[in-house]
Amino acid sequence: MSAHTNRYESAAARYFEAWNATEPAAVEKAVAAAWTADGGYTDPLAEVRGHAGIAAVIAAVHEQFPGFVFRPLGAVDGHHDTARFGWELVDEADGSAPVAGFDVVTLDEEGRIRQVLGFLDRVPAGA
C-alpha cells in the first residue's frame, strides 16, 4: 500500500466520521478536521460551502434518517488530489440501506477536502 493510498483512505475516513457524527459539537469538530475552511459539498439536493453549511447538511440528513450510519461501499480509489468512493446509508436497526451514492472528492496538500461532488445512486421511493 503506497503513501498515496493512505492519503485518500485517511480523507475518506475523516469524511465518514463527519457524516456519522450526530452531536452538534462532534459534527463541527469532524467537519473542521475533514474539510478546508472554504471547503464545499455538492450533491443533487444540496450545494454548500464552508464548515457551517456542511454541518447543517449533515444535521439535516440525520434528522431525516435517525438511527442510520454511513458506510463505505468498496475501496477508496485515488490519483493526484482526487479520490472517489461509494457509500450507503444503513439503518442500524434492520440493516436496510435505502440510500446509496458515490462521491468524488478533491484534496488540498494536507489531505483535507476542498470539494465533494456527490451522486445519489439509490434513493427511497417518494424522496
C-alpha positions in Angstrom: 0.0 0.0 0.0 1.5 3.3 -1.1 1.5 6.6 0.9 -0.9 7.9 -1.7 -3.4 5.2 -1.0 -3.2 6.1 2.7 -3.8 9.8 2.0 -7.1 9.0 0.1 -8.2 6.5 2.7 -7.5 8.9 5.5 -9.5 11.6 3.8 -12.4 9.2 3.3 -12.2 8.0 6.9 -12.4 11.6 8.2 -15.3 12.2 5.8 -17.3 9.3 7.1 -16.5 10.3 10.7 -18.1 13.7 9.9 -21.2 12.2 8.3 -21.6 9.8 11.2 -21.3 12.4 14.0 -24.7 13.3 15.5 -23.9 15.7 18.4 -23.5 19.3 17.0 -20.1 19.8 18.7 -18.9 16.5 17.3 -20.1 17.3 13.8 -18.4 20.7 13.9 -15.1 19.2 15.0 -15.2 16.4 12.5 -16.2 18.7 9.6 -13.2 21.0 10.5 -10.9 18.0 10.5 -12.1 16.7 7.2 -12.6 19.9 5.1 -10.6 23.0 4.3 -12.1 26.2 5.8 -13.7 27.1 2.5 -14.5 23.5 1.5 -17.6 22.7 -0.4 -20.2 19.9 -0.7 -22.4 19.5 -3.7 -25.0 16.7 -4.4 -28.3 16.7 -6.2 -30.1 18.0 -3.1 -27.5 20.5 -1.7 -24.8 22.9 -2.6 -22.9 24.5 0.3 -19.5 26.0 1.1 -17.8 26.4 4.5 -17.9 24.3 7.7 -21.3 25.7 8.9 -23.1 24.9 5.7 -21.6 21.4 5.6 -22.5 20.7 9.2 -26.1 21.9 8.5 -26.4 19.4 5.6 -25.1 16.6 7.8 -27.6 17.5 10.6 -30.5 17.6 8.2 -29.7 14.1 6.9 -29.6 12.7 10.5 -32.9 14.4 11.2 -34.4 12.7 8.1 -32.8 9.4 8.8 -32.4 8.9 12.6 -30.5 5.8 13.6 -28.7 5.5 10.3 -25.0 5.3 9.7 -22.9 6.0 6.5 -20.7 3.0 5.5 -18.2 2.9 2.7 -19.0 0.6 -0.2 -16.0 -0.9 -1.8 -12.5 0.6 -1.9 -11.3 4.2 -2.0 -9.7 4.9 -5.3 -7.5 8.0 -5.8 -4.9 9.8 -8.0 -3.3 13.2 -7.8 -5.5 15.2 -5.5 -8.7 13.4 -6.3 -10.4 10.4 -4.7 -13.7 8.5 -5.3 -15.6 6.0 -3.2 -19.1 4.6 -2.8 -21.2 4.6 0.3 -24.6 3.5 1.6 -26.8 4.8 4.4 -27.6 1.9 6.6 -30.4 1.5 9.2 -28.7 0.2 12.3 -32.0 -1.4 13.4 -32.7 -3.7 10.5 -29.6 -3.4 8.2 -31.6 -2.0 5.3 -29.8 0.6 3.1 -32.4 2.9 1.4 -29.8 5.4 0.2 -26.5 4.8 -1.6 -24.2 7.0 -3.6 -20.8 7.8 -5.0 -18.6 10.7 -4.1 -15.7 12.3 -5.8 -13.5 14.5 -3.5 -10.6 16.8 -4.2 -8.0 17.3 -1.6 -5.5 20.0 -0.6 -1.8 19.4 0.1 -2.6 18.4 3.7 -5.2 15.9 2.6 -8.2 18.0 3.7 -11.2 18.1 1.4 -11.6 21.1 -0.9 -14.7 19.9 -2.7 -17.1 17.0 -2.7 -19.2 16.1 -5.7 -21.8 13.6 -4.6 -24.1 11.4 -6.7 -27.1 9.5 -5.5 -27.4 6.0 -6.9 -30.3 4.8 -4.8 -32.9 6.9 -3.0 -36.1 5.9 -1.1 -39.4 5.8 -3.0 -41.1 9.1 -2.8 -38.0 11.0 -1.9 
